[in-house]
C-alpha cells in the first residue's frame, strides 16, 4: 500500500487510479463534513466561525499528503501509458491540459505488456 500511494515508480491501471482518487475525495469530504457538521449542530455562530478556522487548518494539513498521493498515482498512470511522469505538467495548461490528462489517464488503456516503466499491471503474476 505504501508503494502504491507514495512511490513514483512503476505502473498502475485505470481501476486503481480511479479508486485512489475517489477514496481521497471521500476522505476529504468526510473530514470537512465532520468539522462543519459538528459546529452547525451547535447552532452557535461563534462555534461555526471557529470550526471554519479549524477546518481550514485541517484541510491545509490534509492537502499536503493528498497532493503527494495524487501526484504519485498520476505519474504511475502516465508510466502505464509508456510516457514520462513529467507529462503530469500538461495539467497546468488551462482547459485543454486537464481534458488531455483526464482522457489519457482516466479512460485510455495502458501499454499492453511490459514497457520502459515496468510490467503490465493487468498481466497475471507468476507468484
FIDRENNU-515262 format. One record per atom (N, C-alpha, C, O, CB): atom name; x, y, z. Coordinates in steps of 0.1 Angstrom, whole numbers, plus 5000, padded with zeros to 4 digits. Glycine has a CB too. Example, Ala and Ser with C-alpha at 12.3 -4.5 7.8 and 13.67 -1.06 7.14 Angstrom:
<sites>
(site N; (5132; 4943; 5078))
(site CA; (5123; 4955; 5078))
(site C; (5132; 4967; 5078))
(site O; (5142; 4967; 5085))
(site CB; (5113; 4955; 5090))
(site N; (5128; 4978; 5071))
(site CA; (5137; 4989; 5071))
(site C; (5129; 5000; 5079))
(site O; (5134; 5011; 5080))
(site CB; (5141; 4994; 5057))
</sites>
This chain:
<sites>
(site N; (5008; 4988; 5000))
(site CA; (5000; 5000; 5000))
(site C; (5009; 5013; 5000))
(site O; (5006; 5022; 4993))
(site CB; (4991; 5000; 5012))
(site N; (5020; 5012; 5008))
(site CA; (5028; 5024; 5009))
(site C; (5034; 5027; 4995))
(site O; (5035; 5039; 4991))
(site CB; (5039; 5022; 5019))
(site N; (5039; 5017; 4988))
(site CA; (5045; 5019; 4975))
(site C; (5034; 5024; 4965))
(site O; (5037; 5032; 4956))
(site CB; (5052; 5007; 4969))
(site N; (5022; 5019; 4966))
(site CA; (5011; 5024; 4957))
(site C; (5009; 5039; 4959))
(site O; (5007; 5046; 4949))
(site CB; (4998; 5016; 4960))
(site N; (5008; 5043; 4971))
(site CA; (5004; 5057; 4974))
(site C; (5015; 5067; 4974))
(site O; (5013; 5079; 4971))
(site CB; (4997; 5057; 4987))
(site N; (5027; 5063; 4977))
(site CA; (5038; 5073; 4980))
(site C; (5049; 5072; 4970))
(site O; (5058; 5081; 4969))
(site CB; (5043; 5072; 4993))
(site N; (5051; 5061; 4962))
(site CA; (5062; 5059; 4953))
(site C; (5058; 5065; 4939))
(site O; (5047; 5064; 4935))
(site CB; (5066; 5045; 4952))
(site N; (5068; 5070; 4932))
(site CA; (5066; 5074; 4919))
(site C; (5071; 5064; 4908))
(site O; (5072; 5067; 4897))
(site CB; (5073; 5088; 4917))
(site N; (5075; 5052; 4913))
(site CA; (5080; 5042; 4904))
(site C; (5069; 5032; 4900))
(site O; (5060; 5029; 4908))
(site CB; (5091; 5034; 4911))
(site N; (5070; 5026; 4888))
(site CA; (5061; 5016; 4884))
(site C; (5049; 5021; 4877))
(site O; (5048; 5032; 4872))
(site CB; (5056; 5008; 4896))
(site N; (5039; 5012; 4876))
(site CA; (5027; 5014; 4868))
(site C; (5014; 5011; 4876))
(site O; (5015; 5002; 4884))
(site CB; (5027; 5007; 4854))
(site N; (5003; 5017; 4873))
(site CA; (4990; 5013; 4878))
(site C; (4980; 5013; 4867))
(site O; (4982; 5021; 4857))
(site CB; (4986; 5022; 4890))
(site N; (4969; 5005; 4868))
(site CA; (4959; 5006; 4858))
(site C; (4948; 5016; 4861))
(site O; (4949; 5023; 4872))
(site CB; (4953; 4992; 4857))
(site N; (4939; 5017; 4852))
(site CA; (4928; 5028; 4854))
(site C; (4920; 5025; 4867))
(site O; (4916; 5035; 4873))
(site CB; (4919; 5028; 4842))
(site N; (4917; 5013; 4870))
(site CA; (4909; 5010; 4881))
(site C; (4915; 5015; 4894))
(site O; (4908; 5021; 4902))
(site CB; (4906; 4994; 4883))
(site N; (4928; 5012; 4896))
(site CA; (4935; 5017; 4908))
(site C; (4935; 5032; 4908))
(site O; (4934; 5039; 4919))
(site CB; (4949; 5011; 4909))
(site N; (4938; 5038; 4897))
(site CA; (4938; 5053; 4895))
(site C; (4925; 5059; 4900))
(site O; (4925; 5068; 4908))
(site CB; (4941; 5057; 4880))
(site N; (4914; 5054; 4895))
(site CA; (4901; 5059; 4899))
(site C; (4898; 5056; 4914))
(site O; (4892; 5065; 4921))
(site CB; (4890; 5053; 4890))
(site N; (4901; 5044; 4918))
(site CA; (4898; 5041; 4932))
(site C; (4905; 5050; 4942))
(site O; (4899; 5054; 4952))
(site CB; (4901; 5026; 4935))
(site N; (4918; 5052; 4939))
(site CA; (4925; 5061; 4948))
(site C; (4920; 5075; 4948))
(site O; (4918; 5081; 4959))
(site CB; (4940; 5061; 4945))
(site N; (4917; 5080; 4936))
(site CA; (4912; 5094; 4935))
(site C; (4898; 5095; 4942))
(site O; (4895; 5105; 4949))
(site CB; (4911; 5098; 4921))
(site N; (4890; 5085; 4940))
(site CA; (4876; 5086; 4947))
(site C; (4878; 5085; 4962))
(site O; (4871; 5092; 4969))
(site CB; (4867; 5074; 4941))
(site N; (4887; 5076; 4966))
(site CA; (4889; 5074; 4981))
(site C; (4894; 5087; 4987))
(site O; (4890; 5091; 4998))
(site CB; (4899; 5063; 4984))
(site N; (4903; 5094; 4980))
(site CA; (4909; 5107; 4985))
(site C; (4898; 5117; 4986))
(site O; (4897; 5124; 4996))
(site CB; (4920; 5112; 4976))
(site N; (4889; 5118; 4976))
(site CA; (4878; 5127; 4976))
(site C; (4868; 5124; 4988))
(site O; (4864; 5134; 4995))
(site CB; (4870; 5127; 4963))
(site N; (4865; 5112; 4990))
(site CA; (4856; 5108; 5001))
(site C; (4862; 5111; 5014))
(site O; (4855; 5117; 5023))
(site CB; (4853; 5093; 5000))
(site N; (4874; 5108; 5016))
(site CA; (4881; 5111; 5029))
(site C; (4881; 5126; 5032))
(site O; (4878; 5131; 5043))
(site CB; (4895; 5106; 5029))
(site N; (4884; 5134; 5022))
(site CA; (4884; 5149; 5023))
(site C; (4870; 5154; 5026))
(site O; (4869; 5162; 5035))
(site CB; (4889; 5155; 5010))
(site N; (4860; 5149; 5019))
(site CA; (4846; 5154; 5022))
(site C; (4841; 5150; 5036))
(site O; (4835; 5158; 5043))
(site CB; (4837; 5148; 5011))
(site N; (4845; 5138; 5040))
(site CA; (4841; 5133; 5053))
(site C; (4847; 5142; 5064))
(site O; (4840; 5146; 5074))
(site CB; (4844; 5118; 5056))
(site N; (4860; 5144; 5063))
(site CA; (4867; 5152; 5073))
(site C; (4862; 5166; 5074))
(site O; (4860; 5172; 5084))
(site CB; (4882; 5152; 5071))
(site N; (4859; 5172; 5062))
(site CA; (4854; 5186; 5062))
(site C; (4839; 5186; 5067))
(site O; (4836; 5195; 5074))
(site CB; (4854; 5191; 5047))
(site N; (4832; 5176; 5064))
(site CA; (4818; 5175; 5069))
(site C; (4818; 5173; 5084))
(site O; (4809; 5179; 5091))
(site CB; (4811; 5163; 5063))
(site N; (4827; 5166; 5090))
(site CA; (4828; 5164; 5105))
(site C; (4830; 5178; 5111))
(site O; (4824; 5182; 5121))
(site CB; (4838; 5154; 5109))
(site N; (4840; 5185; 5105))
(site CA; (4843; 5198; 5111))
(site C; (4832; 5208; 5111))
(site O; (4829; 5214; 5121))
(site CB; (4855; 5204; 5104))
(site N; (4826; 5210; 5099))
(site CA; (4815; 5219; 5098))
(site C; (4802; 5214; 5104))
(site O; (4794; 5221; 5110))
(site CB; (4813; 5223; 5083))
(site N; (4799; 5201; 5103))
(site CA; (4787; 5195; 5108))
(site C; (4786; 5196; 5123))
(site O; (4775; 5199; 5128))
(site CB; (4786; 5180; 5104))
(site N; (4797; 5194; 5130))
(site CA; (4797; 5195; 5144))
(site C; (4793; 5209; 5149))
(site O; (4785; 5211; 5158))
(site CB; (4810; 5190; 5150))
(site N; (4799; 5219; 5142))
(site CA; (4797; 5233; 5146))
(site C; (4783; 5237; 5142))
(site O; (4776; 5244; 5150))
(site CB; (4807; 5242; 5139))
(site N; (4778; 5232; 5131))
(site CA; (4765; 5236; 5126))
(site C; (4754; 5230; 5135))
(site O; (4743; 5237; 5137))
(site CB; (4762; 5231; 5112))
(site N; (4756; 5219; 5141))
(site CA; (4746; 5213; 5150))
(site C; (4745; 5221; 5163))
(site O; (4735; 5221; 5169))
(site CB; (4750; 5198; 5153))
(site N; (4756; 5228; 5167))
(site CA; (4755; 5235; 5179))
(site C; (4747; 5248; 5177))
(site O; (4741; 5253; 5187))
(site CB; (4769; 5240; 5184))
(site N; (4746; 5253; 5165))
(site CA; (4738; 5265; 5162))
(site C; (4744; 5278; 5167))
(site O; (4738; 5288; 5165))
(site CB; (4724; 5263; 5169))
(site N; (4756; 5277; 5173))
(site CA; (4762; 5289; 5178))
(site C; (4771; 5295; 5167))
(site O; (4780; 5288; 5161))
(site CB; (4771; 5286; 5190))
(site N; (4768; 5308; 5163))
(site CA; (4776; 5314; 5152))
(site C; (4791; 5315; 5155))
(site O; (4799; 5314; 5146))
(site CB; (4771; 5328; 5149))
(site N; (4795; 5317; 5168))
(site CA; (4809; 5317; 5171))
(site C; (4815; 5303; 5169))
(site O; (4827; 5302; 5165))
(site CB; (4811; 5321; 5186))
(site N; (4808; 5293; 5173))
(site CA; (4813; 5279; 5171))
(site C; (4815; 5276; 5156))
(site O; (4824; 5269; 5152))
(site CB; (4803; 5269; 5177))
(site N; (4806; 5281; 5148))
(site CA; (4807; 5279; 5133))
(site C; (4819; 5286; 5128))
(site O; (4826; 5280; 5120))
(site CB; (4794; 5284; 5126))
(site N; (4821; 5298; 5132))
(site CA; (4833; 5306; 5128))
(site C; (4846; 5299; 5132))
(site O; (4855; 5298; 5125))
(site CB; (4832; 5320; 5133))
(site N; (4846; 5294; 5145))
(site CA; (4858; 5287; 5150))
(site C; (4860; 5274; 5142))
(site O; (4871; 5271; 5139))
(site CB; (4856; 5284; 5165))
(site N; (4849; 5267; 5139))
(site CA; (4850; 5255; 5131))
(site C; (4856; 5257; 5117))
(site O; (4863; 5249; 5112))
(site CB; (4837; 5248; 5131))
(site N; (4852; 5269; 5112))
(site CA; (4857; 5272; 5098))
(site C; (4872; 5274; 5099))
(site O; (4879; 5269; 5090))
(site CB; (4850; 5285; 5093))
(site N; (4877; 5281; 5109))
(site CA; (4891; 5283; 5110))
(site C; (4898; 5269; 5113))
(site O; (4909; 5267; 5106))
(site CB; (4894; 5292; 5121))
(site N; (4893; 5261; 5122))
(site CA; (4899; 5248; 5125))
(site C; (4899; 5239; 5113))
(site O; (4908; 5232; 5109))
(site CB; (4892; 5242; 5137))
(site N; (4887; 5239; 5106))
(site CA; (4886; 5231; 5094))
(site C; (4895; 5235; 5083))
(site O; (4901; 5227; 5076))
(site CB; (4871; 5231; 5089))
(site N; (4898; 5248; 5082))
(site CA; (4907; 5253; 5072))
(site C; (4921; 5249; 5075))
(site O; (4929; 5245; 5066))
(site CB; (4907; 5268; 5072))
(site N; (4925; 5248; 5088))
(site CA; (4938; 5244; 5091))
(site C; (4940; 5229; 5088))
(site O; (4950; 5224; 5083))
(site CB; (4941; 5246; 5106))
(site N; (4929; 5221; 5092))
(site CA; (4929; 5207; 5089))
(site C; (4930; 5204; 5074))
(site O; (4937; 5195; 5070))
(site CB; (4917; 5200; 5096))
(site N; (4922; 5212; 5067))
(site CA; (4922; 5210; 5052))
(site C; (4936; 5213; 5046))
(site O; (4941; 5206; 5038))
(site CB; (4912; 5219; 5045))
(site N; (4942; 5223; 5051))
(site CA; (4956; 5226; 5047))
(site C; (4966; 5215; 5050))
(site O; (4974; 5211; 5041))
(site CB; (4961; 5240; 5053))
(site N; (4965; 5210; 5062))
(site CA; (4974; 5199; 5066))
(site C; (4971; 5186; 5058))
(site O; (4980; 5179; 5055))
(site CB; (4973; 5197; 5081))
(site N; (4959; 5184; 5056))
(site CA; (4954; 5172; 5048))
(site C; (4958; 5173; 5034))
(site O; (4961; 5163; 5027))
(site CB; (4939; 5170; 5050))
(site N; (4959; 5185; 5028))
(site CA; (4962; 5186; 5014))
(site C; (4976; 5182; 5011))
(site O; (4979; 5178; 5000))
(site CB; (4960; 5201; 5010))
(site N; (4985; 5184; 5020))
(site CA; (4999; 5180; 5017))
(site C; (5000; 5165; 5013))
(site O; (5006; 5163; 5003))
(site CB; (5008; 5183; 5029))
(site N; (4996; 5156; 5022))
(site CA; (4997; 5142; 5017))
(site C; (4988; 5139; 5006))
(site O; (4991; 5130; 4997))
(site CB; (4994; 5133; 5029))
(site N; (4976; 5145; 5005))
(site CA; (4967; 5142; 4994))
(site C; (4973; 5146; 4980))
(site O; (4972; 5139; 4970))
(site CB; (4954; 5149; 4996))
(site N; (4980; 5158; 4980))
(site CA; (4987; 5162; 4968))
(site C; (4998; 5153; 4964))
(site O; (4999; 5149; 4952))
(site CB; (4992; 5177; 4970))
(site N; (5006; 5148; 4974))
(site CA; (5017; 5139; 4971))
(site C; (5011; 5126; 4965))
(site O; (5016; 5121; 4955))
(site CB; (5025; 5136; 4984))
(site N; (5000; 5121; 4972))
(site CA; (4994; 5108; 4967))
(site C; (4989; 5110; 4953))
(site O; (4990; 5101; 4944))
(site CB; (4983; 5104; 4977))
(site N; (4982; 5121; 4951))
(site CA; (4976; 5124; 4937))
(site C; (4987; 5125; 4927))
(site O; (4985; 5119; 4916))
(site CB; (4969; 5137; 4938))
(site N; (4999; 5131; 4930))
(site CA; (5010; 5132; 4920))
(site C; (5015; 5118; 4918))
(site O; (5018; 5114; 4906))
(site CB; (5021; 5141; 4926))
(site N; (5018; 5110; 4928))
(site CA; (5023; 5097; 4927))
(site C; (5014; 5088; 4918))
(site O; (5019; 5081; 4909))
(site CB; (5025; 5090; 4941))
(site N; (5002; 5088; 4921))
(site CA; (4992; 5080; 4913))
(site C; (4992; 5084; 4899))
(site O; (4991; 5076; 4890))
(site CB; (4978; 5081; 4920))
(site N; (4992; 5097; 4896))
(site CA; (4991; 5102; 4883))
(site C; (5004; 5099; 4875))
(site O; (5003; 5095; 4863))
(site CB; (4989; 5117; 4883))
(site N; (5015; 5100; 4881))
(site CA; (5028; 5097; 4875))
(site C; (5028; 5082; 4871))
(site O; (5032; 5079; 4860))
(site CB; (5040; 5100; 4884))
(site N; (5023; 5073; 4879))
(site CA; (5022; 5059; 4876))
(site C; (5013; 5056; 4865))
(site O; (5015; 5047; 4857))
(site CB; (5018; 5051; 4889))
(site N; (5002; 5064; 4864))
(site CA; (4993; 5063; 4853))
(site C; (5000; 5067; 4840))
(site O; (4998; 5060; 4829))
(site CB; (4980; 5071; 4855))
(site N; (5007; 5078; 4840))
(site CA; (5015; 5082; 4828))
(site C; (5025; 5071; 4824))
(site O; (5026; 5068; 4812))
(site CB; (5022; 5095; 4830))
(site N; (5031; 5065; 4834))
(site CA; (5041; 5054; 4832))
(site C; (5033; 5042; 4825))
(site O; (5039; 5036; 4816))
(site CB; (5047; 5049; 4845))
(site N; (5021; 5040; 4829))
(site CA; (5013; 5029; 4823))
(site C; (5010; 5032; 4808))
(site O; (5009; 5022; 4800))
(site CB; (5000; 5026; 4831))
(site N; (5010; 5044; 4805))
(site CA; (5007; 5048; 4791))
(site C; (5021; 5049; 4783))
(site O; (5021; 5053; 4772))
(site CB; (5000; 5062; 4790))
(site N; (5032; 5045; 4790))
(site CA; (5046; 5045; 4785))
(site C; (5050; 5059; 4782))
(site O; (5057; 5062; 4771))
(site CB; (5046; 5036; 4772))
(site N; (5047; 5068; 4790))
(site CA; (5051; 5082; 4789))
(site C; (5058; 5086; 4802))
(site O; (5055; 5081; 4813))
(site CB; (5039; 5092; 4786))
(site N; (5066; 5096; 4801))
(site CA; (5073; 5101; 4813))
(site C; (5063; 5107; 4823))
(site O; (5053; 5112; 4819))
(site CB; (5084; 5112; 4809))
(site N; (5067; 5106; 4836))
(site CA; (5058; 5112; 4846))
(site C; (5057; 5128; 4845))
(site O; (5048; 5134; 4850))
(site CB; (5064; 5109; 4859))
(site N; (5067; 5133; 4837))
(site CA; (5067; 5148; 4835))
(site C; (5054; 5152; 4827))
(site O; (5051; 5164; 4827))
(site CB; (5079; 5153; 4828))
(site N; (5048; 5143; 4821))
(site CA; (5035; 5146; 4813))
(site C; (5025; 5151; 4823))
(site O; (5015; 5157; 4818))
(site CB; (5030; 5134; 4806))
(site N; (5026; 5149; 4836))
(site CA; (5016; 5155; 4845))
(site C; (5015; 5170; 4844))
(site O; (5005; 5176; 4847))
(site CB; (5020; 5150; 4859))
(site N; (5026; 5176; 4839))
(site CA; (5026; 5191; 4838))
(site C; (5016; 5195; 4827))
(site O; (5013; 5207; 4827))
(site CB; (5040; 5196; 4834))
(site N; (5011; 5186; 4819))
(site CA; (5001; 5190; 4809))
(site C; (4989; 5196; 4816))
(site O; (4981; 5203; 4810))
(site CB; (4998; 5178; 4800))
(site N; (4987; 5191; 4828))
(site CA; (4975; 5196; 4836))
(site C; (4975; 5211; 4839))
(site O; (4965; 5217; 4841))
(site CB; (4974; 5188; 4849))
(site N; (4987; 5217; 4838))
(site CA; (4988; 5231; 4840))
(site C; (4983; 5240; 4828))
(site O; (4981; 5252; 4830))
(site CB; (5003; 5235; 4843))
(site N; (4982; 5234; 4817))
(site CA; (4977; 5241; 4805))
(site C; (4961; 5243; 4807))
(site O; (4954; 5233; 4809))
(site CB; (4980; 5234; 4792))
(site N; (4957; 5255; 4807))
(site CA; (4942; 5257; 4810))
(site C; (4933; 5250; 4800))
(site O; (4936; 5249; 4788))
(site CB; (4939; 5272; 4809))
(site N; (4923; 5244; 4805))
(site CA; (4912; 5237; 4799))
(site C; (4917; 5224; 4791))
(site O; (4914; 5213; 4795))
(site CB; (4905; 5246; 4789))
(site N; (4925; 5226; 4781))
(site CA; (4930; 5215; 4773))
(site C; (4938; 5205; 4781))
(site O; (4937; 5193; 4779))
(site CB; (4938; 5221; 4761))
(site N; (4947; 5211; 4789))
(site CA; (4956; 5202; 4797))
(site C; (4948; 5193; 4806))
(site O; (4951; 5181; 4807))
(site CB; (4965; 5210; 4805))
(site N; (4938; 5198; 4813))
(site CA; (4930; 5190; 4822))
(site C; (4922; 5179; 4815))
(site O; (4921; 5168; 4819))
(site CB; (4921; 5198; 4830))
(site N; (4917; 5183; 4803))
(site CA; (4910; 5174; 4795))
(site C; (4919; 5163; 4789))
(site O; (4915; 5151; 4789))
(site CB; (4903; 5181; 4783))
(site N; (4930; 5167; 4785))
(site CA; (4940; 5157; 4780))
(site C; (4944; 5147; 4791))
(site O; (4944; 5135; 4788))
(site CB; (4953; 5164; 4775))
(site N; (4947; 5152; 4803))
(site CA; (4950; 5144; 4814))
(site C; (4939; 5134; 4817))
(site O; (4942; 5122; 4819))
(site CB; (4953; 5152; 4827))
(site N; (4927; 5139; 4818))
(site CA; (4915; 5130; 4821))
(site C; (4914; 5119; 4810))
(site O; (4912; 5108; 4814))
(site CB; (4902; 5139; 4821))
(site N; (4915; 5122; 4798))
(site CA; (4913; 5112; 4787))
(site C; (4925; 5102; 4788))
(site O; (4922; 5090; 4788))
(site CB; (4913; 5119; 4773))
(site N; (4937; 5107; 4788))
(site CA; (4949; 5098; 4788))
(site C; (4949; 5089; 4800))
(site O; (4951; 5077; 4799))
(site CB; (4962; 5106; 4787))
(site N; (4948; 5095; 4812))
(site CA; (4950; 5087; 4824))
(site C; (4937; 5081; 4829))
(site O; (4938; 5070; 4836))
(site CB; (4955; 5096; 4835))
(site N; (4926; 5087; 4827))
(site CA; (4913; 5082; 4832))
(site C; (4906; 5072; 4823))
(site O; (4898; 5064; 4828))
(site CB; (4905; 5093; 4835))
(site N; (4908; 5073; 4810))
(site CA; (4900; 5065; 4801))
(site C; (4907; 5056; 4791))
(site O; (4902; 5045; 4787))
(site CB; (4891; 5074; 4793))
(site N; (4920; 5059; 4788))
(site CA; (4927; 5051; 4778))
(site C; (4935; 5040; 4785))
(site O; (4940; 5042; 4796))
(site CB; (4937; 5060; 4770))
(site N; (4935; 5028; 4779))
(site CA; (4942; 5017; 4785))
(site C; (4957; 5019; 4784))
(site O; (4962; 5026; 4775))
(site CB; (4938; 5004; 4777))
(site N; (4964; 5014; 4793))
(site CA; (4979; 5015; 4793))
(site C; (4985; 5006; 4783))
(site O; (4978; 4998; 4776))
(site CB; (4984; 5011; 4807))
(site N; (4998; 5006; 4782))
(site CA; (5006; 4998; 4773))
(site C; (5004; 4983; 4776))
(site O; (5005; 4979; 4788))
(site CB; (5021; 5002; 4773))
(site N; (5001; 4975; 4766))
(site CA; (4999; 4961; 4768))
(site C; (5013; 4955; 4769))
(site O; (5022; 4957; 4761))
(site CB; (4991; 4954; 4757))
(site N; (5015; 4947; 4780))
(site CA; (5028; 4940; 4782))
(site C; (5038; 4950; 4789))
(site O; (5034; 4961; 4792))
(site CB; (5034; 4936; 4769))
(site N; (5050; 4945; 4791))
(site CA; (5059; 4954; 4798))
(site C; (5063; 4966; 4789))
(site O; (5063; 4965; 4777))
(site CB; (5072; 4946; 4801))
(site N; (5067; 4977; 4796))
(site CA; (5072; 4988; 4789))
(site C; (5084; 4994; 4797))
(site O; (5089; 4987; 4806))
(site CB; (5061; 4999; 4788))
(site N; (5088; 5005; 4793))
(site CA; (5100; 5011; 4800))
(site C; (5099; 5012; 4815))
(site O; (5109; 5012; 4822))
(site CB; (5103; 5025; 4794))
(site N; (5087; 5013; 4820))
(site CA; (5085; 5016; 4834))
(site C; (5081; 5004; 4842))
(site O; (5078; 5005; 4854))
(site CB; (5074; 5026; 4836))
(site N; (5080; 4992; 4836))
(site CA; (5077; 4980; 4844))
(site C; (5068; 4971; 4837))
(site O; (5064; 4973; 4825))
(site CB; (5072; 4984; 4857))
(site N; (5064; 4960; 4844))
(site CA; (5055; 4950; 4838))
(site C; (5040; 4956; 4837))
(site O; (5037; 4965; 4844))
(site CB; (5055; 4937; 4846))
(site N; (5033; 4949; 4829))
(site CA; (5018; 4953; 4828))
(site C; (5011; 4950; 4841))
(site O; (5012; 4939; 4846))
(site CB; (5012; 4945; 4816))
(site N; (5004; 4960; 4847))
(site CA; (4997; 4958; 4859))
(site C; (4985; 4948; 4858))
(site O; (4980; 4943; 4868))
(site CB; (4993; 4971; 4865))
(site N; (4981; 4946; 4845))
(site CA; (4969; 4937; 4843))
(site C; (4974; 4923; 4840))
(site O; (4966; 4914; 4840))
(site CB; (4961; 4942; 4832))
(site N; (4987; 4921; 4838))
(site CA; (4992; 4908; 4835))
(site C; (4992; 4899; 4847))
(site O; (4995; 4904; 4858))
(site CB; (5006; 4908; 4829))
(site N; (4988; 4887; 4846))
(site CA; (4988; 4878; 4858))
(site C; (5002; 4876; 4863))
(site O; (5011; 4874; 4855))
(site CB; (4981; 4864; 4854))
(site N; (5004; 4876; 4876))
(site CA; (5017; 4874; 4882))
(site C; (5020; 4859; 4883))
(site O; (5011; 4851; 4884))
(site CB; (5018; 4881; 4895))
(site N; (5032; 4856; 4883))
(site CA; (5037; 4842; 4884))
(site C; (5039; 4838; 4898))
(site O; (5042; 4826; 4901))
(site CB; (5049; 4840; 4876))
(site N; (5037; 4847; 4908))
(site CA; (5040; 4844; 4922))
(site C; (5029; 4836; 4928))
(site O; (5030; 4832; 4940))
(site CB; (5042; 4856; 4930))
</sites>
